[in-house]
Amino acid sequence: MIVLFTASFSWAFQQQDILPKYQYRDPVTSDLLLCDQCPPGTAVKQHCTADTPTECQVCPERHFAENWHWGDTCQYCTSVCKERQLVKQQCNSTHDQLCECAPGFHLVVEFCITHSSCPPGYGVTALGTPVSDTTCERCPAGHFSSRDSSTELCQPHKNCSGLGLKTLRWGTSTSNSLCTNKTASPECSQQHSLCQTDVNLCEEAVFQSLSSLRLSSVPVERLLESLPGQRVDLKSLEKVKKACSPQQQVLQLLRLWREQNKDHDKILKNLTLEDLLKVTDSLPGVKVKLEDVRAVVSTCLPQQYILQLLHLWKMANYDLDLAKGLSHSLRVLRNNGAPRHLLKGLKKFSRIIGTTSTHKMYEKMFVSMLHDESCFKAHKPLNE
């Protein structure tokens, strides 16, 4: 057995010194010859004869031969990399030009695709490469990630007590801890970004009554009739028509209407911590933590509670649809006999958030007009 193994190993070792061959029929003698192939970087210049070996020549510039072969030409080098690719290695006599995806992209089949971003609450565990995508993992306890990123790791929460400060709000997977050295009750924190959003009955009226019309083409009289609650008086309406452009007329009318119907916001001002906890339990997916709900109540105004709660829920459930989540919440709350004021407030948000793309277009128009206040700065208040 040992002798047989030794003989086999010796034969395999000898085979490494044997050049690869190819069959060639001599056109003069018609003999079938066994010729040596040409090595990488060369091509056949002259086939072998019964008396002479194969003659090889070096590949010309911008040509290559990567393997042993018996062809009389070399392959032409790739001249241009594909879209979103850069040259990794220039062409030489034994290798073609090598291309790879540019920074920020990775190869999928034959195309370079942008590296994925890790959503809030997730951090990068492996950066994307030219051949692989970004790898993400949920932030562990005590860490957070507050934005989409393809490069950022989960960051540790700020240690307020270690800095000699008081913890105003505990950190979550999507937000850092908030510290303060004040003993008084804090104002609504800027960290609660959506606490500053003003979603009100004025916007709702725009969405409901102007869903299929251009804002600037709606007669203000018609808009005035469609608005619920206390109407703007005709004297103020005439002042608006004289002082403002068509688009600004609509906005100013809605502002006046909003001012005269402030009491409608009582629906949202009556919400309590108990109401928020009921909404939290009724929403599908990952639940907002109790400490985060308490932080909303302690740092935001009552009319901002629902928006901030939905913001936190969406951050923990980025893959779920917010409109569908609200619809599910309303069904659960109805079945559980939730208070009427809570159902009414949630319906309001559900109608606004569940609007079509047409509604959202008008929302953008509405916001853009808010930035153009030349009409309102040039004139005295119209209700004086």
C-alpha positions in Angstrom: 0.0 0.0 0.0 2.8 2.4 0.9 4.7 1.6 -2.3 1.5 2.2 -4.4 0.9 5.6 -2.7 4.6 6.6 -3.2 4.4 5.7 -6.9 1.1 7.7 -7.4 2.5 10.8 -5.7 5.7 10.6 -7.8 3.6 10.4 -11.0 1.4 13.3 -10.0 4.5 15.4 -9.3 6.0 14.6 -12.7 2.8 15.6 -14.4 3.3 19.2 -13.2 6.3 19.5 -15.4 4.5 18.3 -18.5 3.3 21.2 -20.7 -0.4 21.2 -21.8 -0.7 19.8 -25.3 -3.0 20.2 -28.3 -3.5 18.2 -31.4 -2.5 19.6 -34.8 -2.5 18.0 -38.2 0.6 19.0 -40.3 -0.7 20.4 -43.6 2.3 19.1 -45.4 2.7 15.5 -44.1 -0.9 15.1 -42.9 0.5 13.7 -39.7 -1.4 14.3 -36.4 1.0 16.0 -34.1 0.8 16.7 -30.3 2.0 20.3 -29.9 2.8 22.3 -26.7 0.3 25.0 -25.9 1.4 28.6 -25.4 1.6 30.0 -21.8 -0.5 33.0 -20.5 0.5 36.3 -22.1 1.4 34.8 -25.4 -0.2 33.3 -28.6 0.8 30.7 -31.2 3.1 32.2 -33.8 4.0 28.9 -35.5 2.5 25.5 -34.9 4.9 22.6 -34.2 6.2 20.2 -36.8 7.7 16.8 -36.5 11.1 18.4 -35.9 10.3 21.8 -34.2 8.3 22.8 -31.1 5.4 25.3 -31.0 6.6 28.9 -31.5 4.8 31.5 -29.3 4.8 35.3 -29.4 3.9 37.9 -26.7 0.4 39.4 -26.9 0.4 42.9 -28.5 -0.5 46.0 -26.5 -4.1 46.1 -25.1 -4.4 42.3 -25.6 -4.1 39.5 -23.1 -4.2 35.7 -22.7 -5.1 34.6 -19.2 -4.6 30.8 -19.6 -2.6 28.3 -21.6 -4.1 28.0 -25.1 -3.4 27.1 -28.7 -5.0 30.1 -30.4 -3.0 32.4 -32.8 -4.5 35.6 -31.3 -4.9 37.1 -27.8 -8.1 38.6 -26.5 -8.7 42.3 -26.7 -8.8 44.2 -23.3 -12.0 45.7 -22.0 -11.8 49.3 -23.0 -14.4 51.0 -20.7 -15.9 50.1 -17.3 -19.7 50.0 -16.9 -21.8 52.6 -15.3 -20.8 53.4 -11.7 -17.6 51.4 -12.0 -14.0 52.4 -11.6 -10.8 50.7 -12.9 -9.4 48.4 -10.2 -6.5 46.9 -12.3 -5.2 48.0 -15.7 -5.0 45.5 -18.5 -1.7 43.6 -19.0 -0.6 40.7 -21.2 -2.0 38.1 -18.8 -5.1 39.8 -17.3 -8.0 41.8 -18.7 -8.8 45.2 -17.2 -10.6 44.7 -13.9 -13.4 47.0 -12.9 -15.3 47.4 -9.6 -18.2 49.4 -8.3 -17.5 53.0 -7.2 -17.6 53.9 -3.5 -21.1 53.7 -2.2 -22.2 51.0 -4.6 -22.1 47.2 -4.7 -22.5 44.6 -7.5 -25.8 42.9 -8.0 -25.7 40.5 -11.0 -24.1 43.0 -13.5 -25.2 46.3 -12.1 -23.8 48.5 -9.3 -26.5 49.3 -6.8 -26.4 51.9 -4.0 -25.5 50.6 -0.6 -28.5 50.2 1.7 -29.0 52.6 4.6 -29.7 51.3 8.1 -33.0 52.8 9.3 -33.3 54.6 12.7 -32.9 52.1 15.5 -30.4 50.1 13.5 -26.6 50.5 13.2 -24.0 49.4 10.6 -22.1 46.2 11.6 -20.3 45.8 8.3 -19.8 48.6 5.7 -20.8 48.0 2.1 -18.0 47.0 -0.3 -17.8 46.9 -4.1 -19.2 43.3 -3.9 -21.4 43.3 -0.8 -24.2 45.4 0.7 -24.3 47.2 4.1 -25.1 44.9 7.0 -27.4 46.3 9.7 -28.4 45.1 13.2 -30.8 46.5 15.7 -29.1 48.8 18.3 -28.5 46.9 21.5 -29.7 48.2 24.9 -28.1 51.5 25.8 -27.4 52.5 22.2 -29.3 54.4 19.5 -29.3 55.5 15.9 -31.5 58.4 15.0 -31.3 58.6 11.2 -30.9 56.6 8.0 -27.2 55.9 7.4 -25.1 53.5 5.4 -22.0 54.2 7.5 -22.9 55.1 11.1 -22.7 52.7 14.1 -25.1 52.7 17.0 -24.1 55.3 19.5 -24.2 54.9 23.3 -26.8 56.9 25.2 -25.6 60.0 27.0 -25.0 59.3 30.7 -26.8 62.2 32.3 -26.0 61.3 35.9 -22.3 60.8 35.0 -22.3 64.4 33.7 -23.9 65.7 36.9 -27.2 66.4 35.1 -30.8 65.2 35.5 -32.3 62.8 33.0 -35.2 64.5 31.3 -35.9 61.7 28.9 -34.4 58.2 28.8 -32.8 57.2 25.5 -34.5 54.8 23.1 -33.2 52.8 20.1 -33.9 55.9 17.9 -33.0 58.8 20.2 -30.3 59.8 22.7 -31.0 60.5 26.4 -32.0 64.1 27.1 -30.3 65.8 30.1 -31.1 69.0 31.9 -29.8 70.9 34.9 -33.1 72.7 35.5 -35.4 71.7 38.3 -38.5 73.3 36.8 -40.8 71.5 34.5 -39.2 71.5 31.0 -40.8 72.9 28.0 -41.6 70.7 25.0 -38.2 69.4 23.9 -36.8 70.2 20.5 -35.8 66.5 20.4 -39.5 65.7 19.9 -39.3 67.0 16.3 -42.9 66.3 15.5 -44.1 68.1 18.6 -43.5 71.3 16.6 -45.7 70.2 13.8 -49.0 72.1 13.5 -51.6 69.7 12.1 -54.8 71.5 12.7 -58.4 71.8 11.5 -57.4 74.4 9.0 -55.2 71.9 7.1 -57.9 69.2 7.4 -60.5 71.6 5.8 -58.1 72.1 2.9 -57.6 68.4 2.3 -61.4 67.7 2.5 -62.8 70.5 0.5 -60.1 71.1 -2.1 -59.1 67.5 -3.0 -59.7 67.9 -6.7 -59.2 71.6 -7.3 -56.2 74.0 -7.6 -56.0 76.2 -4.5 -55.6 79.4 -6.5 -58.6 78.6 -8.7 -61.1 78.2 -5.8 -63.2 81.2 -5.2 -62.8 82.3 -1.6 -66.6 82.6 -1.2 -66.9 78.9 -2.1 -64.2 78.0 0.3 -65.8 80.1 3.0 -69.1 78.1 2.6 -67.3 74.8 2.8 -65.5 75.5 6.1 -67.2 74.1 9.3 -67.6 76.0 12.5 -67.8 79.8 12.9 -67.5 81.6 9.5 -65.3 84.6 8.7 -67.3 87.7 8.4 -67.9 89.2 4.9 -66.1 92.5 5.8 -62.9 90.7 6.5 -63.4 88.6 3.4 -63.6 91.8 1.2 -60.4 93.1 2.8 -58.6 89.9 1.9 -59.8 90.0 -1.7 -58.5 93.6 -2.1 -55.2 93.1 -0.4 -53.9 89.7 -1.6 -53.2 87.6 -4.6 -55.5 84.6 -5.3 -53.3 82.1 -3.6 -52.7 84.4 -0.6 -56.5 85.1 -0.4 -57.1 81.4 0.3 -54.3 81.2 2.9 -55.4 84.4 4.7 -59.0 83.3 4.7 -58.0 80.0 6.3 -55.9 81.8 8.9 -58.8 84.0 9.9 -61.1 81.0 10.0 -58.5 79.2 12.1 -58.3 82.1 14.6 -62.1 82.1 15.0 -62.3 78.4 15.6 -59.6 77.8 18.2 -62.0 76.0 20.5 -62.1 73.0 18.1 -58.6 72.1 19.3 -60.1 71.1 22.7 -60.5 67.6 21.2 -56.7 67.2 21.4 -56.1 69.3 24.5 -58.1 66.9 26.7 -55.9 63.9 26.0 -54.2 62.3 29.1 -51.4 59.8 29.8 -54.1 57.1 30.1 -55.4 58.0 26.6 -51.9 57.7 25.2 -51.3 54.3 26.8 -54.6 53.0 25.3 -53.4 54.2 21.8 -50.0 52.6 22.4 -51.6 49.2 23.2 -53.9 49.4 20.2 -51.2 50.1 17.6 -49.8 46.9 15.9 -46.1 45.9 15.8 -43.5 46.9 18.3 -45.0 48.9 21.2 -43.7 52.3 22.2 -41.9 52.0 25.6 -43.8 53.3 28.7 -40.9 55.6 29.6 -41.2 57.2 26.1 -44.9 57.8 26.5 -44.3 59.4 29.9 -41.6 61.6 28.3 -44.1 62.8 25.7 -46.6 63.8 28.4 -43.9 65.6 30.4 -42.3 67.5 27.5 -45.0 68.2 25.0 -48.3 70.1 24.9 -51.5 68.0 25.0 -52.4 68.8 21.4 -48.9 67.4 20.4 -49.3 64.1 22.2 -50.7 62.0 19.3 -48.3 63.2 16.7 -45.3 62.5 18.9 -46.6 59.1 19.9 -47.2 58.2 16.2 -43.7 59.4 15.4 -42.1 57.1 18.1 -44.3 54.2 16.9 -43.2 54.7 13.3 -39.5 54.8 14.3 -39.9 51.4 16.0 -42.0 50.1 13.1 -40.4 51.6 10.0 -41.6 48.8 7.8 -45.3 49.2 8.8 -47.7 51.6 7.1 -48.8 54.5 9.4 -52.3 54.9 7.8 -53.0 51.1 8.2 -51.6 51.2 11.8 -54.0 54.0 12.7 -57.0 52.2 11.1 -56.1 49.1 13.2 -55.8 51.2 16.3 -59.3 52.8 15.7 -60.9 49.3 15.3 -59.3 48.1 18.5 -60.2 51.2 20.5 -63.8 51.0 19.3 -64.1 47.4 20.3 -62.7 48.2 23.7 -65.1 51.1 24.3 -62.5 53.9 24.2 -63.7 57.5 25.1 -65.4 59.4 22.3 -62.9 62.3 22.5 -60.0 59.9 21.9 -61.7 58.3 18.9 -62.5 61.7 17.5 -59.0 62.9 17.7 -57.5 59.8 16.1 -60.0 59.9 13.3 -58.8 63.4 12.5 -55.2 62.2 12.2 -56.3 59.2 10.3 -58.0 61.3 7.6 -55.0 63.6 7.2 -52.3 60.9 7.2 -54.4 58.6 4.9 -54.8 61.2 2.2 -54.0 60.5 -1.4 -51.0 61.9 -3.4 -53.3 64.7 -4.7 -54.0 65.8 -1.1 -50.3 65.8 -0.4 -49.6 68.0 -3.4 -52.0 70.6 -1.9 -50.3 70.3 1.4 -47.0 71.2 -0.3 -48.7 74.2 -2.0 -50.1 75.3 1.4 -46.7 75.1 3.1 -45.0 77.0 0.3 -47.5 79.8 0.7 -46.7 80.0 4.4 -43.2 81.1 3.5 -44.5 84.0 1.3 -45.9 86.6 3.8 -45.2 89.7 1.8 -49.0 90.3 1.5 -49.5 90.1 5.3 -46.5 92.1 6.2 -47.5 95.0 3.9 -51.0 95.4 5.5 -52.4 95.8 8.9 -54.3 92.8 10.4 -57.4 92.4 8.3 -59.7 91.7 11.2 -59.1 95.1 12.8 
